[in-house]
Amino acid sequence: MSLIEFNRRRLLQGGGAAAIAAVVALGHDNFVFSRRNPKQFVFTFWGTGSEKDEVSKVVNKNARTAGLVPRPESTQTNYDTRINTLVAAGTAPDAGYLTGPMSMRFGEDGLLVNIAGNEKFADFMPQTIHWYSDKGCVSNTAVESFGLYYDKDATTKAGLTMPTSAENTWTWDEFVEAADRLTVDANGKHPSEAGYDAGDVVRYGVAVPTALQQVYPLLLSNDVHLFDDKGTTTRAATAGSIKVFQAITDLVTKHRVAPTPAQASNFGASVSLLLAGKRVAMAMDGAWALLDLSQSSVNYETAPLPKFQEFKNSIVGGATIAFAKGPHTTFATKMLTDLADPRQSDLYTKGLWMPMQSSYYTDEDKISAWIDPKVHKKGFRTAVVDSLLKSAETYPIYRLRNFAQIESTIQGTFSTMFATPGSVRPQMRRTADAVNGLMEGAYPDQLGGVDRGAK
């Protein structure tokens, strides 16, 4: 369940906006549920394959145990519009997924169950609890964090010793050097060697990140927080940001160790396809990539992200919520923690989700309950899990108002900018000006994800 997937279902304008406006116009007291079967429990979500099966399994089992009639509904297109329409019609589900921005708007409008003070969420990492008001909050569906996935056969052949932890991760220069050794043309030459043929590349060292959430940990590692605390200004055009964006661009245009974003898209739409096709040796992505990698033929491993100044990671994820006016709010709220329980869903051991509870990163028995060595290779534990609590900050999808448009505006420049030689400064100045015009302030959600939880 990645935010890249969420981005394919952007918070829609038009009908969706009109629907939520209708709810607000009616007032919260008029927001009621109308359902033919009072025993029915409706849980809406997106997801296909394993995610659809596992979520449905947990919903079905727990609802039946509670004497309810389960109705898990998976929607793949226009999800936000559908939820807005159901809410406006008074037929909202009992619980389900929401994108981060939508969960904050709905929470602020009084449409969601407030989990603040609920002891069942006491062990949730503060990075997974999001405050839409000083007294109201929602939680993630799960944790997703980032790693550098690589083709172990390629790195072994190149004679590379891969980093295994935050403490020994590569500097950016070391990362570029490794990518050069992994990049080969049809004659076996590397980009740093004379005679290298950039028009006949057999394998590139790395694929550049093309989503803001993938770039965000790199910005953090260069001591860049992309937005001010009040949510009124972006730092996208500061020297620290430009250094990171330039470094990514240089992978393609200067060092020639990465395909253009358009070329990479043709190679494969996911990390597993990129690595399986042997056209790319390394790629940065979220933990959800493990679901497909573990089912592929790739001999893969995980390394920590490279750093600029200090190793950093980030946490992303959509929200799972309960609607406040439903007939089964107590059970719906319990469903949030049932789905968050690694003992109840195989999505943790299969690699799609990471736990939200702090104890699942510190207690060895609990760690072994969700880490499957066949999926989470040895490097994942040391590169991602062991550093998460102290090095991961929250992606600002919950904190900033109007974040959907802000995010889209920034990452909308990546495909062209990362493929264009020269300085990124002019483009980032234009981007910053555009983003500043979109910024509408911030929710009281945590700045770095470490100041308070749901207690």
C-alpha positions as CSV (number, residue, x, y, z in Angstrom):
1,M,0.0,0.0,0.0
2,S,2.2,2.8,-1.2
3,L,1.7,6.5,-1.5
4,I,2.7,6.1,-5.1
5,E,-0.5,4.1,-5.4
6,F,-2.3,6.8,-3.5
7,N,-1.0,9.4,-6.0
8,R,-2.7,7.6,-8.8
9,R,-5.9,8.4,-7.0
10,R,-5.3,12.0,-6.2
11,L,-7.8,13.9,-4.2
12,L,-10.2,14.7,-6.9
13,Q,-11.7,18.1,-7.7
14,G,-15.1,18.5,-9.2
15,G,-17.6,16.0,-8.0
16,G,-15.5,14.9,-5.0
17,A,-15.0,18.5,-3.8
18,A,-18.7,19.2,-4.3
19,A,-19.7,16.1,-2.3
20,I,-17.6,17.1,0.7
21,A,-18.9,20.7,0.5
22,A,-22.4,19.3,0.7
23,V,-21.5,17.4,3.9
24,V,-20.1,20.5,5.5
25,A,-23.1,22.6,4.3
26,L,-25.5,20.1,5.9
27,G,-23.7,20.3,9.2
28,H,-22.3,17.5,11.4
29,D,-25.6,16.9,13.2
30,N,-27.3,16.1,10.0
31,F,-24.6,13.6,9.0
32,V,-26.4,10.3,9.5
33,F,-26.1,6.8,8.3
34,S,-28.8,5.1,6.2
35,R,-28.4,1.4,5.8
36,R,-30.9,-1.3,5.0
37,N,-29.3,-4.0,7.2
38,P,-28.4,-2.6,10.7
39,K,-26.1,-5.6,11.3
40,Q,-24.0,-4.9,8.3
41,F,-20.4,-3.8,8.8
42,V,-18.9,-2.0,5.7
43,F,-15.2,-1.6,5.4
44,T,-13.9,0.2,2.3
45,F,-10.4,0.1,1.0
46,W,-8.2,0.0,-2.1
47,G,-5.9,-2.8,-2.8
48,T,-5.6,-5.9,-5.0
49,G,-4.2,-9.3,-4.8
50,S,-2.7,-10.1,-1.3
51,E,-3.8,-6.8,0.2
52,K,-7.4,-7.3,-0.8
53,D,-7.4,-10.9,0.4
54,E,-5.8,-10.2,3.7
55,V,-7.8,-7.2,4.6
56,S,-11.0,-9.0,3.7
57,K,-10.0,-11.9,5.8
58,V,-9.4,-9.8,9.0
59,V,-12.7,-7.9,8.4
60,N,-14.7,-11.0,7.8
61,K,-13.4,-12.9,10.8
62,N,-13.7,-10.1,13.3
63,A,-17.1,-8.9,12.2
64,R,-18.6,-12.4,12.3
65,T,-17.2,-12.9,15.7
66,A,-18.9,-9.7,16.8
67,G,-22.2,-10.9,15.3
68,L,-22.1,-8.6,12.4
69,V,-22.5,-9.2,8.6
70,P,-19.1,-8.2,7.0
71,R,-19.0,-6.3,3.8
72,P,-15.4,-5.5,2.8
73,E,-15.4,-3.4,-0.4
74,S,-12.3,-2.8,-2.4
75,T,-12.4,0.0,-4.9
76,Q,-9.5,0.6,-7.4
77,T,-10.5,3.8,-9.2
78,N,-11.9,7.1,-8.1
79,Y,-11.7,6.0,-4.5
80,D,-11.9,9.5,-3.0
81,T,-14.8,10.5,-5.1
82,R,-16.7,7.4,-4.1
83,I,-16.1,8.1,-0.4
84,N,-17.1,11.7,-0.7
85,T,-20.3,10.7,-2.5
86,L,-21.2,8.1,0.2
87,V,-20.6,10.6,3.0
88,A,-22.7,13.2,1.3
89,A,-25.5,10.7,0.8
90,G,-25.4,9.6,4.4
91,T,-24.3,6.1,3.5
92,A,-20.7,6.2,4.5
93,P,-18.9,3.0,5.4
94,D,-18.3,2.1,9.1
95,A,-14.6,2.2,8.6
96,G,-11.9,2.1,5.9
97,Y,-8.9,3.6,4.3
98,L,-8.5,7.3,3.6
99,T,-5.7,9.2,2.0
100,G,-3.8,11.3,4.6
101,P,-5.2,14.7,3.4
102,M,-8.7,13.4,3.3
103,S,-8.5,11.9,6.8
104,M,-7.3,15.3,8.2
105,R,-10.2,17.2,6.5
106,F,-12.8,14.7,7.6
107,G,-11.3,14.6,11.2
108,E,-11.4,18.4,11.4
109,D,-15.0,18.4,10.2
110,G,-16.0,16.0,13.0
111,L,-16.8,13.1,10.7
112,L,-14.3,10.6,12.2
113,V,-13.9,8.7,15.5
114,N,-11.2,10.5,17.5
115,I,-8.6,8.0,18.8
116,A,-6.9,10.4,21.2
117,G,-6.8,8.9,24.7
118,N,-7.7,5.4,23.4
119,E,-5.3,3.1,25.3
120,K,-5.3,0.6,22.4
121,F,-3.2,3.1,20.5
122,A,-0.8,3.8,23.3
123,D,2.1,1.7,21.8
124,F,1.7,3.2,18.3
125,M,4.8,5.2,17.3
126,P,4.2,8.9,17.4
127,Q,5.1,9.1,13.7
128,T,1.9,7.1,13.0
129,I,-0.5,9.3,14.9
130,H,-1.7,12.5,13.2
131,W,-3.4,15.4,14.9
132,Y,-6.0,17.3,12.9
133,S,-6.7,19.4,16.0
134,D,-5.2,19.9,19.4
135,K,-7.4,17.2,20.8
136,G,-8.2,15.0,17.8
137,C,-6.2,12.5,15.8
138,V,-6.2,9.6,13.4
139,S,-3.6,6.8,12.8
140,N,-1.8,5.3,9.8
141,T,-2.9,2.0,8.3
142,A,0.6,0.8,8.7
143,V,4.2,2.0,8.5
144,E,6.1,2.2,5.3
145,S,9.7,3.3,5.2
146,F,12.5,3.3,2.6
147,G,15.5,1.2,1.6
148,L,17.9,0.8,-1.3
149,Y,17.0,-2.5,-3.0
150,Y,19.6,-4.1,-5.1
151,D,20.4,-7.1,-7.4
152,K,22.8,-9.1,-5.3
153,D,24.2,-11.0,-8.3
154,A,25.1,-7.6,-9.9
155,T,26.8,-6.2,-6.8
156,T,28.7,-9.4,-6.2
157,K,30.0,-9.5,-9.8
158,A,31.1,-5.8,-9.4
159,G,33.0,-6.7,-6.3
160,L,31.0,-4.2,-4.1
161,T,30.8,-4.4,-0.4
162,M,27.3,-3.1,0.3
163,P,26.5,-1.1,3.4
164,T,24.3,-2.9,6.0
165,S,23.3,-0.2,8.5
166,A,22.7,3.4,9.1
167,E,26.1,3.6,10.8
168,N,28.1,2.4,7.7
169,T,25.9,3.6,4.9
170,W,27.4,5.2,1.9
171,T,28.0,8.9,1.5
172,W,26.5,10.3,-1.7
173,D,29.9,10.3,-3.4
174,E,30.4,6.6,-2.4
175,F,27.0,5.8,-3.7
176,V,27.8,7.5,-7.1
177,E,31.1,5.5,-7.3
178,A,29.2,2.3,-6.6
179,A,26.6,3.1,-9.2
180,D,29.4,3.7,-11.7
181,R,30.9,0.3,-11.1
182,L,27.4,-1.3,-11.6
183,T,26.8,0.6,-14.9
184,V,28.2,-1.2,-17.9
185,D,27.8,-0.8,-21.7
186,A,27.8,-3.6,-24.3
187,N,31.7,-3.7,-24.1
188,G,31.8,-3.9,-20.3
189,K,33.0,-0.3,-19.8
190,H,31.8,2.0,-17.0
191,P,30.8,5.6,-17.4
192,S,34.0,6.8,-15.8
193,E,36.1,5.0,-18.4
194,A,37.2,6.2,-21.7
195,G,35.2,4.8,-24.6
196,Y,32.0,4.2,-22.6
197,D,29.1,4.1,-24.9
198,A,26.1,5.8,-23.3
199,G,23.9,4.8,-26.2
200,D,24.4,1.1,-25.7
201,V,24.0,0.5,-21.9
202,V,23.4,-3.0,-20.8
203,R,22.8,-2.2,-17.2
204,Y,22.5,1.0,-15.2
205,G,23.7,1.3,-11.6
206,V,20.5,2.9,-10.2
207,A,17.1,4.2,-11.0
208,V,16.5,7.8,-9.8
209,P,13.6,8.4,-7.4
210,T,10.6,10.0,-9.1
211,A,8.2,10.6,-6.2
212,L,8.6,13.2,-3.6
213,Q,8.2,10.7,-0.8
214,Q,11.3,8.8,-2.2
215,V,13.3,12.0,-2.3
216,Y,12.2,13.2,1.1
217,P,14.6,11.1,3.2
218,L,17.5,12.4,1.1
219,L,16.5,15.9,1.8
220,L,16.3,15.1,5.5
221,S,19.8,13.7,5.4
222,N,21.0,17.0,4.1
223,D,19.3,18.7,7.0
224,V,16.5,20.0,4.9
225,H,12.9,20.2,6.1
226,L,11.1,21.0,2.9
227,F,8.4,23.3,4.5
228,D,8.4,25.8,7.4
229,D,6.6,24.9,10.6
230,K,3.6,27.0,9.9
231,G,3.0,25.5,6.5
232,T,3.3,28.8,4.6
233,T,6.6,28.5,2.8
234,T,8.6,25.8,1.0
235,R,12.3,25.5,1.2
236,A,12.5,23.7,-2.2
237,A,14.8,26.4,-3.6
238,T,17.2,26.7,-0.7
239,A,20.8,25.7,-1.1
240,G,20.3,22.5,0.8
241,S,17.4,21.4,-1.3
242,I,19.1,22.3,-4.6
243,K,22.1,20.2,-3.7
244,V,20.0,17.1,-3.3
245,F,17.9,17.7,-6.5
246,Q,21.1,18.5,-8.4
247,A,22.8,15.3,-7.2
248,I,19.8,13.2,-8.4
249,T,19.9,15.0,-11.7
250,D,23.6,14.4,-12.1
251,L,23.1,10.6,-11.7
252,V,21.4,10.8,-15.2
253,T,23.1,13.7,-16.9
254,K,26.6,13.9,-15.5
255,H,27.6,10.6,-14.1
256,R,25.4,8.6,-16.6
257,V,24.8,5.9,-14.0
258,A,21.0,6.1,-14.2
259,P,18.4,6.0,-17.0
260,T,16.1,8.9,-17.5
261,P,12.8,8.5,-15.7
262,A,11.1,7.9,-19.0
263,Q,13.6,5.1,-19.8
264,A,13.2,3.5,-16.4
265,S,9.4,3.5,-16.8
266,N,9.9,1.6,-20.0
267,F,12.1,-0.9,-18.2
268,G,9.5,-1.6,-15.6
269,A,6.9,0.1,-13.4
270,S,8.1,-1.3,-10.1
271,V,11.4,-2.1,-8.3
272,S,10.9,-5.8,-8.9
273,L,10.5,-5.4,-12.6
274,L,13.5,-3.0,-12.8
275,L,15.7,-5.5,-11.0
276,A,14.3,-8.6,-12.7
277,G,14.9,-7.1,-16.1
278,K,18.6,-6.7,-15.3
279,R,18.5,-3.2,-16.7
280,V,19.0,-1.6,-13.3
281,A,21.0,-2.8,-10.3
282,M,19.7,-0.6,-7.5
283,A,16.5,1.3,-6.7
284,M,15.2,3.3,-3.8
285,D,11.7,2.5,-2.7
286,G,9.3,1.8,0.2
287,A,9.0,-1.5,2.1
288,W,6.0,-2.4,0.0
289,A,8.4,-3.3,-2.8
290,L,9.1,-6.5,-0.8
291,L,5.7,-8.0,-1.6
292,D,6.6,-8.2,-5.3
293,L,10.3,-8.7,-4.9
294,S,9.7,-11.8,-2.7
295,Q,7.6,-13.3,-5.5
296,S,10.1,-12.6,-8.2
297,S,13.2,-14.4,-9.5
298,V,15.5,-11.6,-8.3
299,N,18.3,-12.4,-5.9
300,Y,17.7,-9.2,-4.0
301,E,18.9,-7.6,-0.8
302,T,18.4,-4.3,1.1
303,A,20.9,-1.6,2.0
304,P,20.3,1.6,3.8
305,L,19.7,4.8,1.8
306,P,22.8,6.8,1.1
307,K,23.3,10.0,3.0
308,F,24.4,13.6,2.5
309,Q,25.2,14.7,6.0
310,E,23.5,12.3,8.4
311,F,21.5,9.1,7.7
312,K,17.7,9.7,7.7
313,N,14.6,7.8,6.7
314,S,11.0,8.7,6.6
315,I,7.6,7.1,7.4
316,V,4.7,7.3,5.0
317,G,1.3,5.6,4.8
318,G,-2.4,6.2,4.4
319,A,-4.9,6.3,7.2
320,T,-7.4,3.7,8.4
321,I,-10.4,5.4,10.2
322,A,-13.8,4.8,11.7
323,F,-16.7,7.1,10.9
324,A,-18.1,8.8,13.9
325,K,-21.9,8.5,13.2
326,G,-22.0,4.9,12.2
327,P,-24.0,2.2,14.0
328,H,-21.0,0.2,15.0
329,T,-18.4,2.8,16.1
330,T,-17.0,0.8,19.0
331,F,-16.4,-2.2,16.8
332,A,-15.2,-0.1,13.9
333,T,-12.5,1.5,16.2
334,K,-11.5,-2.0,17.3
335,M,-11.1,-3.0,13.7
336,L,-8.4,-0.3,13.3
337,T,-6.2,-2.0,15.9
338,D,-7.1,-5.5,14.6
339,L,-5.7,-4.6,11.2
340,A,-2.7,-3.1,12.9
341,D,-2.0,-6.4,14.7
342,P,0.8,-8.4,12.9
343,R,-0.6,-11.5,14.5
344,Q,-3.9,-11.1,12.6
345,S,-2.6,-10.3,9.1
346,D,0.0,-11.9,6.8
347,L,0.5,-8.5,5.1
348,Y,3.3,-7.9,7.6
349,T,5.2,-11.1,7.0
350,K,4.6,-10.8,3.2
351,G,6.3,-7.4,3.2
352,L,3.6,-5.0,2.3
353,W,3.1,-3.5,5.7
354,M,5.4,-2.7,8.7
355,P,4.0,-2.5,12.2
356,M,3.0,0.7,13.9
357,Q,3.7,-0.4,17.5
358,S,7.1,0.6,18.9
359,S,7.5,-2.8,20.6
360,Y,7.6,-4.5,17.3
361,Y,11.0,-2.8,16.7
362,T,12.5,-3.4,20.1
363,D,11.2,-6.8,21.3
364,E,13.0,-9.7,19.6
365,D,10.0,-12.0,20.0
366,K,7.7,-9.5,18.4
367,I,10.3,-8.7,15.6
368,S,10.5,-12.3,14.7
369,A,6.6,-12.4,14.5
370,W,6.6,-10.2,11.4
371,I,10.1,-10.5,9.9
372,D,10.2,-13.4,7.4
373,P,13.8,-14.1,6.3
374,K,12.4,-15.3,2.9
375,V,10.9,-11.8,2.4
376,H,12.8,-9.5,4.6
377,K,16.4,-10.5,3.8
378,K,19.1,-10.0,6.3
379,G,19.9,-6.5,5.2
380,F,16.4,-5.2,5.7
381,R,16.6,-5.8,9.4
382,T,19.8,-3.8,9.9
383,A,19.2,-1.2,7.1
384,V,15.6,-0.3,7.8
385,V,14.1,-1.9,11.0
386,D,16.9,-1.2,13.4
387,S,17.2,2.5,12.6
388,L,13.5,3.3,12.2
389,L,12.7,4.5,15.7
390,K,15.7,6.9,15.9
391,S,16.1,8.0,12.3
392,A,12.7,8.2,10.6
393,E,10.7,11.3,10.4
394,T,7.1,11.7,9.2
395,Y,6.4,12.6,5.6
396,P,4.3,15.8,5.7
397,I,1.3,14.4,3.9
398,Y,-0.8,14.8,7.1
399,R,0.7,18.0,8.4
400,L,0.3,20.3,5.5
401,R,-3.1,21.6,4.3
402,N,-3.6,21.2,0.5
403,F,-0.7,18.7,0.4
404,A,-2.1,16.8,-2.5
405,Q,-1.6,19.8,-4.9
406,I,1.7,20.8,-3.2
407,E,3.1,17.3,-3.7
408,S,1.9,17.0,-7.2
409,T,3.4,20.4,-8.2
410,I,6.8,19.5,-6.8
411,Q,7.1,16.0,-8.2
412,G,5.5,17.0,-11.4
413,T,8.8,18.6,-12.4
414,F,11.0,15.5,-11.6
415,S,10.7,13.6,-14.9
416,T,11.9,16.5,-17.0
417,M,14.3,18.1,-14.5
418,F,16.1,14.8,-13.7
419,A,16.7,14.2,-17.4
420,T,17.9,17.8,-18.3
421,P,21.6,18.7,-18.1
422,G,22.6,21.8,-16.3
423,S,21.6,23.5,-13.1
424,V,18.3,22.7,-11.4
425,R,18.2,26.0,-9.6
426,P,16.0,27.9,-12.1
427,Q,13.5,25.1,-12.2
428,M,13.4,24.8,-8.4
429,R,12.9,28.6,-8.0
430,R,9.9,28.4,-10.4
431,T,8.6,25.3,-8.5
432,A,9.0,27.1,-5.1
433,D,7.1,30.1,-6.3
434,A,4.3,27.9,-7.5
435,V,4.2,25.9,-4.3
436,N,4.2,29.0,-2.1
437,G,1.1,30.0,-3.8
438,L,-0.6,26.7,-2.9
439,M,0.3,26.6,0.8
440,E,-2.6,27.1,3.2
441,G,-1.0,26.5,6.6
442,A,-0.6,23.4,8.7
443,Y,-2.5,21.1,11.0
444,P,-1.2,20.7,14.6
445,D,0.3,17.3,13.6
446,Q,3.8,16.6,14.8
447,L,6.7,18.3,13.0
448,G,9.2,15.4,12.9
449,G,7.0,12.7,14.3
450,V,8.6,12.4,17.7
451,D,6.9,14.8,20.1
452,R,3.7,13.1,21.1
453,G,1.5,10.0,20.5
454,A,-2.2,9.2,20.9
455,K,-2.0,9.2,24.7
